[in-house]
Amino acid sequence: MKLYWGPHTCAIGTHVLLEEIGRPYEAEKIDVAGGATKEPWFKAINPKAKVPTLVLDDGRVLTEFGAIAVWLARQVPHLNLLPTDPDEEERALSLMDYAVGTIHGQAFARMFMPEKFEPQDPVHQTLGLGQGSVKKQGRQMIEEAFAIVDGQLGSRQWAAGDTFGVADAALFYVERWAPQVDVALPANMAAHFERVKARPAVAKVMQVWGES
Ligand SMILES: N[C@@H](CCC(=O)N[C@@H](CS)C(=O)NCC(=O)O)C(=O)O
């Protein structure tokens, strides 16, 4: 298996899951911020031009954080990365989808790429008129979403079930972005973030990413 990743991206959650499952893999760093995902060679692999992109040994290409996470979890059922209990499984998928689709895709995206959310007419585009309000909205969405996740985590060690799993990897990558936008993690999320970081697999990945 080969994971394409770029610094500061959500692909760290996938990298963590790969490290956790203990199967052989390669990880190739690409310059996402510099536009590497838009280059023809990368789009030939993943036309969506995004990381995480996971290429399997038989050449199949897996995309989308949640889909890759579930696929990886199913390779190693004994690790319980996705709970088998239907209620806990729903909880894991719900939290993961909220982290990926709403917290990342809606809220952080407004902070990181406000130009994609502001009106596309030449006046707004030239003067950047809408960016301030887009960022403000993004911050508010992050704070509201963090409060919801914090309440759902409560005193639980892990997002769902009794062990680390796919939802923890998703929460970890959005928790890690909080300082970049100067938003404080609420107490339960802050404790969760430290718990995830303390895992040997996570420490190893963070070292590779130059974040330890
Ligand atoms: N829906 C995708 C989102 C992935 C995504 O947004 N990746 C970002 C990095 S965090 C990316 O590759 N951006 C490159 C670009 O847009 O040029 C998923 O869940 O995997």
The ligand as an ORCA input file, in Angstrom:
! r2SCAN-3c Opt
* xyz 0 1
  N     -13.324     14.673      1.077
  C     -11.894     14.447      1.099
  C     -11.222     15.735      1.464
  C      -9.725     15.647      1.355
  C      -9.088     17.014      1.367
  O      -9.759     18.058      1.439
  N      -7.759     17.006      1.299
  C      -7.009     18.232      1.227
  C      -5.938     18.247      2.307
  S      -6.616     18.247      3.946
  C      -6.305     18.318     -0.106
  O      -5.814     17.323     -0.598
  N      -6.259     19.503     -0.693
  C      -5.527     19.725     -1.897
  C      -6.197     20.703     -2.780
  O      -7.395     20.977     -2.600
  O      -5.513     21.181     -3.661
  C     -11.577     13.324      2.075
  O     -12.371     13.066      2.978
  O     -10.536     12.668      1.918
*
